[in-house]
Each structure stands twice: as structure tokens, then as C-alpha cells.
Amino acid sequence: MRKALLTTSCTHALEMTALLLDLKPGDEVVIPSFAFVSAANAFVLHGARPVFADVRSDTLNLDEKQVAGLITANTRAIVLVHYAGVGCELDPIMEIARRRNLAVIEDNAHGLFGKYLGKYLGTFGCLATQSFHETKNFTCGEGGALLVNEDRYIERGEIIWQKGTNRCQFFRGEVDKYSWVDVGSSYLPSDMLAAFLLAQFDARDRIQMTRQRIWEHYYGGLKDWAGRNGVRLPMVPPNCTQAYHMFYLLMPSREARQRFIACLERHGILSVFHYLPLHLSDMGRRYGGATGDCPVTERVSDQIVRLPFYNQMTEAEQSRVIRVIFDVEI
Ligand SMILES: Cc1ncc(COP(=O)(O)O)c(C=O)c1O
């Protein structure tokens, strides 16, 4: 990318994108309903209206075929989430955005070091965001980054990041004092958190290889069981290199999913569901969301369960999880 600015969270990095794009009341942003709250809230904070799109049933990423139909004269941006670190269908989406002159923002919270057609996720949109929350591959507890891929956003990005001042220019010796020049806030993490993160980036290959091993152990261990029980495993299209962020299962029904979570819990194993459809949340309904608007999101939200997945997970721990899963009555 042209510039990376560490932030206090991915949420804050998303808020910075809304400021950089000067989003205002009346503007619309197309967002997948199967996403984290911040992907909508960051824009709503500035008065923009979220327009919810459904996701593809294979990758759980924004359904690119829906995008054109949701664009109006007020649309300013498309927000992408590379769910589980697997890239969206970027070629057709970037083409629609180019034709309609829309900004693309990649919420790449899951996708650091993943690739689409050999190019890193987070380098396609004009702006992209990362998360270093404790649940991510690389973490400083709470943290994030704004990735800037177009030069025109760098100077103002730094100003917004530095409380609306040109302090970055002052530090580089480009101005002899710094002052208030634009809107902004304090989006910087402390040096201590940055140092904590840097040590993990130094170990990037080891961390990613460990996560690949964990992901593949789950996939190999559960493939036959899933086939026999009507459970679907994650799908990674051949044009994507995934970021090995998450391993999820799609259970046959909500009831089966709840039984599964409860059974694992009885064995002391934490498995969790994921996003609730944004369009059906209290806020989403205020923007007109209704049952049936995004059927894939609604179904997947009921069926998904995520398995334990952390950098220190041992092979023995993982084998135990798999053995317990074999005994769950679906
Ligand atoms: C796709 C996505 N975007 C954004 C966030 C928010 O990240 P943060 O907690 O760093 O603000 C999350 C949280 O897990 C997420 O899953």
C-alpha cells in the first residue's frame, strides 16, 4: 500500500475512511449484511445510509451480482469484507466501482496476507482497514490500521489521524509548528502496542504457517464427517490465497448448530456463532431492513459455528476437538 497508519481499532480505521470520503447525510454506502457492526456504523455516524446486500452462499462474501442493482445516484462507496480471510470477487466489483465512480473500502479485518489473483487483500480499494483485536492472527489486544492505496488520501489521512493537526508534517520537518488544520481525532495506538505488534510481524511466516497447519488439520480431519452429516466446510476459490483466519462449519439448521455448541461446551470446548444479519438488527430495521431481504445472510447466520483457532493451539488440543465433534449428534 502507499501508506499504513496504525489505529486503535479497525472500527476507528473505518471511521477514518468515512471522514476521508467526506460522507454526509444523504450519501449511501453498499455493505454486506453479513458483516461486523462497525462496517455500517462508521458511515452511519456521519449521516450516511447503509444499503444492505446479501452474500454469496459459497464464500459468504458480498454477492457481486447484487451490487449494480443497489447503486443509486446517492451511492458513494462499496464496503467489502473478505470473510474468514478469503477474498471477495474483486475483479467484477472493482469494475462496477470504476464504471460508477464509487470508492471501494476493504474491511480486511480477517484478511491480512491473504491474496486475490496473487495481489494482497487490502490493496484493491482506495482505502482498507485491518484489525489487531485479540481474536485476529496478529494482535495487540485492541488495535487496527488504515491502509491508504491512493496518494490523494495520504496527507489528509495523517491529519485526521493526528487530531486534525499537521503534526506528521511537523515531525518530518516540513513545517516549523503544527496547528489545527482539519477535522480529526486521536486514532493512534501507543508505541507500546505498536512494538508488541511488530514482534509478531517479525514472526509473520511462522504465525501464518502455524495457522495454515491448524486450518488444514481441521479440514482434513472433518471432511468425511461433514459429508456424512450434511455439514458444509469453508470454500476457498482457486483464485484466492486465504489468510487462515478462521475455521467455520455450516450446520444443517439452527437447532443442529445450537446442539453442537452446547455439546462442545459440555466437553469444555468453546465454539461460537458469528454475525447477526445487520439488516435485521434494531438499527438495520430503522433503515428499512426486513426479513427475507438477504436470505443467504439470514440462513448462514443461523447455521455458522466457528471452531477454536489460536496461534498456540497444539495438535493434541485440536485432535481432541475433532474427536469430540465426531461424537456430536447432528
Ligand atoms: C470484519 C470485521 N471488521 C471490523 C471488526 C472490528 O474490529 P475492531 O474490534 O478492531 O474494531 C471486526 C471485529 O471482529 C470484524 O470481524
Ligand as a Chemical Component Dictionary entry (heavy atoms), coordinates in Angstrom:
data_LIG
# 
_chem_comp.id                   LIG 
_chem_comp.type                 NON-POLYMER 
_chem_comp.pdbx_formal_charge   0 
_chem_comp.three_letter_code    LIG 
# 
loop_
_chem_comp_atom.comp_id 
_chem_comp_atom.atom_id 
_chem_comp_atom.alt_atom_id 
_chem_comp_atom.type_symbol 
_chem_comp_atom.charge 
_chem_comp_atom.model_Cartn_x 
_chem_comp_atom.model_Cartn_y 
_chem_comp_atom.model_Cartn_z 
_chem_comp_atom.pdbx_ordinal 
LIG C1 C1 C 0 -14.890 -7.880 9.589  1  
LIG C2 C2 C 0 -14.657 -7.075 10.837 2  
LIG N1 N1 N 0 -14.480 -5.756 10.725 3  
LIG C3 C3 C 0 -14.265 -4.981 11.805 4  
LIG C4 C4 C 0 -14.216 -5.519 13.061 5  
LIG C5 C5 C 0 -13.989 -4.603 14.238 6  
LIG O1 O1 O 0 -12.637 -4.669 14.601 7  
LIG P1 P1 P 0 -12.109 -3.883 15.884 8  
LIG O2 O2 O 0 -12.524 -4.669 17.086 9  
LIG O3 O3 O 0 -10.593 -3.873 15.702 10 
LIG O4 O4 O 0 -12.679 -2.528 15.847 11 
LIG C6 C6 C 0 -14.407 -6.890 13.236 12 
LIG C7 C7 C 0 -14.366 -7.463 14.595 13 
LIG O5 O5 O 0 -14.057 -8.570 14.851 14 
LIG C8 C8 C 0 -14.633 -7.697 12.094 15 
LIG O6 O6 O 0 -14.843 -9.020 12.205 16 
# 
loop_
_chem_comp_bond.comp_id 
_chem_comp_bond.atom_id_1 
_chem_comp_bond.atom_id_2 
_chem_comp_bond.value_order 
_chem_comp_bond.pdbx_ordinal 
LIG C1 C2 SING 1  
LIG C2 N1 SING 2  
LIG C2 C8 DOUB 3  
LIG N1 C3 DOUB 4  
LIG C3 C4 SING 5  
LIG C4 C5 SING 6  
LIG C4 C6 DOUB 7  
LIG C5 O1 SING 8  
LIG O1 P1 SING 9  
LIG P1 O2 DOUB 10 
LIG P1 O3 SING 11 
LIG P1 O4 SING 12 
LIG C6 C7 SING 13 
LIG C6 C8 SING 14 
LIG C7 O5 DOUB 15 
LIG C8 O6 SING 16 
# 
